[in-house]
Amino acid sequence: MNEKIRVLLADDHTVLRAGLRALLNAEADMIVVGEAGDGEEAVRLTLEIKPDVLVLDLNMPGTGGLAALKKLRKLGNDSRVLVLTMHAEERYLFQVLQEGGNGYVLKSSADTDLLEAIRAVRSGEVYLHPAATKALLKGYLNTRARRESDEPPLSEREEEVLRLTAEGYTSQEIGEKLIISAKTVDTYRSRIMEKLSLKHRSELVRYALRHGLLEAPLDE
């Protein structure tokens, strides 16, 4: 029989904690091993008990949930941390992920999402509720758009050299394909690297992938 997932609850609302405790203890594979009413207590108990999963509220008196998460990661604690909050705003989501949180669940959907989220983060996955996933994707696309808008455009020939380089062809092979000398290929490549502020071939590959220059053939 598999060991139960040991969960520590950290929330300043005792009624909510009681409800969560009953919900989790009713599951065959979970057990609540401790409760904390503020961030400082959450840190202390996490270090002491070493739960598999810490369910952590963001807004608590004294040391808040985000500060507690940051402190735990700084101390090297490796308990999985699942944030349970009423805030659906993007800024909270990004802060949680940046500080090493493993999941993000809204209190409004805790009755349906929390059990799945605990099992997911315990197994090493990152759990985000649908609204958070949408916010994360939106943030990624906005960041990508800003980054790409700052990148200098490449000429058609530079794109050809970049694509063939990323596909693994040597300067000699690229020169034969484009009917130019290997030395000219090297010149183009150096110009591309300088223009895009890249230093390694692996970065060229990532750039080519990001811009759709590497696409699988239709017959694959």
N, C-alpha and C positions, 0 to 999 in steps of 0.2 A: 504493500500500500504506500502511495506517495505521501511525503510529508506535507502538512498543511502550509499554506502561505501565511506567514506571520505578518500581521498588519498593525501599524501604530497609527492612531487617529489623532490629528492635531487641529483643533477648532475651538474657538472660545465659546461657542454655543452648546451648552450641556445637553439640551433637548435634541439638537441635531446629532451630536455624538452618540446619544443613546439610540437614536433611530438607525444610524449607520452601523453601530455595534450589533444591533439585533439583525440587521440585514446581512452583515458579513458572517456572523456566527451561525446563521441558518444554513450557510453553504458548507457542503461536506469537505471542501478543500481549502477553507479559510478559517482563521482564528484571530481575533483582536487580542494583541498581547500588551497593549498599553494605550493610554490616552493623555493628551497634553492640551492645556487651555491657552497657551501662549507660545510665542516663538522660542523663547529661552528654554522653556520646559521641553519643547519639541526637540531641540538640539541635544539637550542633556539626556533625554530618554532614548533618542536614536543612537547616540554613542554608547549608552549603557546596555540597551536591549538588543541593538543591531537587528531591527526588523527586516524582513524581505522587502516590504513596501511601506513607505511613509505616505499617508494621505494627508496632505498639508493645505490648510486654508491660507489664502494670501493675506487677508485682513484680520490681524489679531493684535491685541494690545501689547505695548512694549515692542519687542522684536517681532516684526512682521514676517509673514511666510517667505517672502523673497529674500530678506536678510538672513533668515534661518537656513534657507537652501544654499545661499552663497557661503555661509559659514561652514556648513556640513561638507561642501565640496572642497573648501579650502583646507579642512582638517583631514581630507582624504577618505571620508566615509563613502562607502559604495552601496548603501541601501538605495533601492529604486525609489524615486520621489514622484508621486502623482499629485499634482495640484488640483484641488477642488475649490472652485470659486464661482462667484456670481458675475464676474467680469468677462465679457466676450470680446473686449477691445483688443485690436492687434498688438498694441504696445505691451500689454501684459503677457500675451503669448510669446512674443519675441524675447522679453526679459526672462521668462521662465526657461526657455530653451537655451538662451545664452548662459544662464547660470547653472546649467546642467540638469534641469528637470527632465523627467522621462515621459510625462504625460500631462494632459490638460483636460479636465472635465468640468462642465458647468453644473452648479448645484441644481439648477432647474431640471436637469436630465439625469441626476445622480441615480435615481431609482432604476433607470434602464441601462445606463452606460457604465456605472461604477464597477460592477462585478467584472464585466468584460475588460475594462481598462486595467484593473488590478492584475488580472491574469496575463494580459498583454505585456505590461511593463515588467512583470516578474519573469517572463520568458525572454526578456531582452529587447522587446519591441518598443517603439515609441507610439503612444496612443494620443490622438487628437480628435476631439469631437468634430463633426462635419463643418461647423461654422469656423472652427480654428483652422482646419485644413484649407478651407477656402481663403481665409485671411493670409495664411502662410504662402499659398500659391500666388496670391495677389501681390504680396510683398516681394516675392522672388521675381515675378515678372516686371514689377516696377523698377527693382534694382537692376535687373538685366537691361531693361530699356534705357535707363540712365547711363549704364556702363557702355552700351553699344552706341549711344548717341555721342559719347565722348571719343569713340575710337575712330581714327582717321580711316577713310575709305581706301581699299586696295584696288589697284588696277586689275583688269581682266587677266593679264599675264601674271601678275603677282598672285592672284587667286589660284591660277593653274599650278604655279610652282608650289604654293602652300599645300594645295590638295594632294599633289603627287608626293611631296615630302612626307605628309601625314600618312599616306598610304604605304610608305616604306621604301620608295624608289630612291636610288642613289642619284647623285648629281649627274653622273654619266648617263644613266638611264633616262632621267628627266630631260636632259639635253637632247637625246636621240628622239624622244617623243615630241618635243617642241621645236626641234630642228634649230637648236642653239647650242653653244659650247657649254661644257661643264663649268667653266669659269664664270660664264654669264649667269648660270643657274645659281652658283654660290653668291654672286653679287645680288641677285634678286632676293635670295634667302636672307642675306645680311640686312638688306633694306627692309624686308618684311619684319624681321625680328626687331630692328630699331624702331620702325614705325609703330609697332604694336607693344613695344616695351616688354618683349619676351626674351628669355635667356636660354630656355631648353627646348629640345625637340618635343618633349611631352606636352609643353604648353602650346606648341603649334597644333598638335593633335586635338587638344581640348578646344582650341579656338575653331578649328575646322569642323569639329562636331557641333559646337554651339551655333555655328552659322550655316549649318546644313550643307557643308562642302563635302562631307563624307556620307554617301548614301548607298545602301546595299543595292546591287543590281536587281532588276525586276524578276529575273529568272531564279533567284536564290530562294 
